Amino acid sequence: MQKGNKFRIYPNNEQRIILEKHFGSCRFVHNKLLGVKQTLYDKFRSNISEFELNGHLLILKECYPWLNETHGAALQQSNKNLHRAYKNFFDGRADFPKRQTKKDNHQSYQLPQYYKINIVTNEIYIPKVGWIKIKLHKELFDFNFFVHHIEITETENDIIIEQAKNSKYLKTLTVSRTPTGKYFVSILTNDQKENIPTQYFDKATTIGIDVGIKTFAAFSNGESVESPKFLKKSLKKLKHLQRSVSRKVKGSSNRKKAVKLLAKCYEKITNQRHDFQHKLSIQLIRDNQAVAIEDLNIKGMLKNHHLAQAISDSAWSSFVNKLYYKAEWFGKTVLKIGRFEPSSKTCSICGYYKKDLTLDVREWQCPDCKTIHDRDINAAINIKQFALNNLATAGRGVVDSLTLVKGMKQEALKSLA
C-alpha cells in the first residue's frame, strides 16, 4: 500500500537559493515543453510522446546552460508530470494543462530517486542541495517493518536510509514551498503489502452522511456536526490584511511583508479546515464498516453567488476524498448515491415525496404519516437506505464501493435490503 508522508524541512539561506532554482527550472521546462506540444498539434496535428520530449530537454539544456544547475531527474520528472496532465485531461479527470508562474501559490519539484534520510540526526539529503534538517514527527514505517525490510547504512553515530538501496519501499520525493515561505518534503512510501480485505457490512454497521452549510454533516443515527466556518470567522481579519496589501506600493518590501501576513492567515484557515476534516473522517471510518454519501455537483452549486462562499468554506470535496483513502486504509467501504436521488424531499418513514420542499425549510411534517423531520437527518437516513437498496439490487443507481461488490456473495447482498 502506498502512502504519502509530509515533513517540514529547514534549509539554510544557500540551500533556499538552490531549491528556488529547482522550482524555477522545473517551471521553465514545463512551460517550454507545453509550448512545444501545443505548437506541434496546432500546426501539424501531431502528438509528441514523453520519450521524444526528453530529447527536447537535452536541446533546452544546450540553449540554457543554467538548467544544468538543476538535477536532471527533476527536469525529467517535470516532463513526466506534463505527460500525465495531458492524459488526465483526455480521460476527463482534469482541465487542460496550463502554464506555471512564479505567482502560483504552490511551488514544487519531484525527485524519483537518490535521496537519503538520517533518522538519528533528523536530516535528509537532497541531491544538489545537501543535508537539510527535517522534522520527523512520525515514522515512515512501523518498527517491525523497518527492522526486517529496510537496508540501512550504519556508522558510529548515524543510521541512514538510502533510497537507492530501498527503491522498493521509498518512491518519489516531492519538495515544496508554501506562500508563507515554509519548505516541506513529501515522501511516497510503499510497504509492499496488499490492501486490507474489505470488511463485511450490513444495515446496522453503515452510516449515511448528508453534508450541508449550517450543519457540516448530519448522520443517519440522528447526530450532527455543526460547520466550524473557519473562513467566515476570519473574514474581518482577512479584509484588514487585504486592505493593507492594496495600500502598499507594488514591488516594495512593505508590500511583500503584508502579502506574507495575508498568506499566513489563509494558511491558518486551511490548516484548521484540514485538521477538523481529518479528525471527523477518521472517526467515521473507524466507528463504521461503511459510509454512504451523496454525489454532489459542487461545481454547479458554486455558481450560486449567494452560497458560493459558504460552500467553499465547507470544502466538501476535500472531506469526501479523506473518507475514500482512509476507507481504503482500514478495509472499509464508501457507497455513493446519484445526485438526483430525492434524499431531502422523501419521508424516511413512509416514503412520501414532498415535491414543493424548498431549501429554506429546515423542518417539515410528512402529510401522510405526520412525522416531523429534521431536513438534514432525514436526508442522511435516506442516503443510507438508497445506497443499500442500490447495492442490494446490484446496479440500480450509482454505487461506488471500493472492492466489496465483486467479492460479496448474492446471499449477503440480499440481506442488505
C-alpha positions, 0 to 999 in steps of 0.5 A: 500500500502506498502512502504519502508522508509530509515533513517540514524541512529547514534549509539554510539561506544557500540551500533556499537559493538552490531549491528556488532554482529547482522550482524555477527550472522545473517551471521553465521546462514545463512551460517550454515543453507545453509550448512545444506540444501545443505548437506541434498539434496546432500546426501539424496535428501531431502528438509528441510522446514523453520519450521524444520530449526528453530529447527536447530537454537535452536541446533546452539544456544546450540553449540554457546552460543554467538548467544544468544547475538543476538535477536532471531527474527533476527536469525529467520528472517535470516532463513526466508530470506534463505527460500525465496532465495531458492524459488526465485531461483526455480521460476527463479527470482534469482541465487542460494543462496550463502554464506555471508562474512564479505567482502560483501559490504552490511551488514544487519539484519531484525527485524519483530517486537518490535521496537519503534520510538520517533518522538519528540526526533528523536530516535528509539529503537532497541531491544538489542541495545537501543535508537539510534538517527535517522534522520527523514527527512520525515514522515512515514505517512501523518498527517491525517493518523497518527492522526486517525490510529496510537496508540501512547504512550504519556508522558510529553515530548515524543510521541512514536510509538510502533510497537507492538501496530501498527503491522498493519501499521509498518512491518519489520525493516531492519538495515544496514551498508554501506562500508563507515561505515554509519548505516541506518534503513529501515522501511516497512510501510503499510497504509492499503489502496488499490492501486490507480485505474489505470488511463485511457490512450490513444495515446496522454497521453503515452510516449515511452522511448528508453534508450541508452549510449550517450543519457540516454533516448530519448522520443517519443515527440522528447526530450532527456536526455543526460547520466550524466556518473557519473562513467566515470567522476570519473574514474581518481579519482577512479584509484588514490584511487585504486592505493593507496589501492594496495600500502598499506600493507594488514591488516594495518590501512593505508590500511583500511583508503584508502579502506574507501576513495575508498568506499566513492567515489563509494558511491558518484557515486551511490548516484548521479546515484540514485538521477538523476534516481529518479528525471527523473522517477518521472517526467515521471510518473507524466507528463504521464498516461503511459510509454512504454519501451523496454525489454532489455537483459542487461545481454547479452549486458554486455558481450560486453567488449567494452560497458560493462562499459558504460552500467553499468554506465547507470544502466538501470535496476535500472531506469526501476524498479523506473518507475514500483513502482512509476507507481504503486504509482500514478495509472499509467501504464508501457507497455513493448515491446519484445526485438526483436521488430525492434524499431531502424531499422523501419521508424516511418513514413512509416514503412520501415525496414532498415535491414543493420542499424548498431549501429554506425549510429546515423542518417539515411534517410528512402529510401522510404519516405526520412525522416531523423531520429534521431536513438534514437527518432525514436526508442522511437516513435516506442516503443510507437506505438508497445506497443499500437498496442500490447495492442490494439490487446490484446496479440500480443507481450509482454505487461506488464501493471500493472492492466489496461488490465483486467479492460479496456473495448474492446471499449477503447482498440480499440481506442488505435490503 
